[in-house]
């Protein structure tokens, strides 16, 4: 079957651009998300301590990146998969 230049047949049967990276399997991404959560929790705890002042933190935006294997790479864009999280303090939580 003919594939236009710059395109290839994916295992799904679809014709996709050559630059398309295979999707991250959901099961591997879930494991990466658990690792990311630990790092996010620790980082937020530190941020709240450092940014304590006469103001209220309304929200914090974080980009987290994952490898093609679903492994958490860190904060920022650059992995095979990136997720933007908007985290807002829970006003009902005990402080």
QUIQUI-V845754 format. One record per residue. N is the residue number from 1. SS is DSSP state (h for helix, s for strand, l for the rest). PHI is phi in radians with two decimals (none if undefined). BURIAL is I if it has 24 or more other C-alpha atoms within 12 Angstrom, else O. Layout:
N SS PHI BURIAL
N SS PHI BURIAL
This chain:
1 l none O
2 l -1.32 O
3 l -2.04 O
4 l -1.05 O
5 l -0.97 O
6 l 1.52 O
7 s -2.18 O
8 s -2.49 O
9 s -1.45 O
10 l -1.43 O
11 l -1.06 O
12 l -1.32 O
13 l 1.72 O
14 l -1.47 O
15 s -1.61 O
16 s -2.28 O
17 s -1.03 O
18 l -0.99 O
19 l -1.38 O
20 l -1.22 O
21 l -1.58 O
22 l -1.01 O
23 l -1.10 O
24 l -1.35 I
25 l -1.03 O
26 h -0.99 O
27 h -1.11 O
28 h -1.28 O
29 h -1.15 I
30 h -1.07 O
31 h -1.13 O
32 h -1.13 I
33 h -1.12 I
34 h -1.08 O
35 h -1.15 O
36 h -1.12 I
37 h -1.03 O
38 h -1.02 O
39 h -1.17 O
40 h -1.11 I
41 h -1.01 O
42 h -1.13 O
43 h -1.18 O
44 h -1.13 I
45 h -1.00 O
46 h -1.20 O
47 h -1.04 O
48 h -1.09 O
49 h -1.18 O
50 h -1.27 O
51 l -1.61 O
52 l -1.12 O
53 l -3.03 O
54 l -1.40 O
55 l -2.65 O
56 l -2.03 O
57 l -1.37 O
58 l -1.45 O
59 l -2.74 O
60 s -2.30 O
61 s -1.84 O
62 s -2.34 I
63 s -1.79 O
64 s -2.05 I
65 s -2.07 I
66 s -2.28 I
67 l -1.32 I
68 l -1.12 O
69 l -1.60 I
70 l 1.54 I
71 l -1.32 I
72 s -1.16 I
73 s -1.68 I
74 s 2.53 I
75 s -1.56 I
76 l 1.86 O
77 l -1.65 O
78 l 2.67 O
79 l -1.54 O
80 l -1.19 I
81 s -2.37 I
82 s -2.21 I
83 s -2.24 I
84 s -1.71 O
85 s -2.00 O
86 s -1.94 O
87 s -1.91 O
88 l -2.05 O
89 l -1.05 O
90 l -1.56 O
91 l -1.11 O
92 l -1.59 O
93 l -1.28 O
94 l -1.24 O
95 l -1.95 O
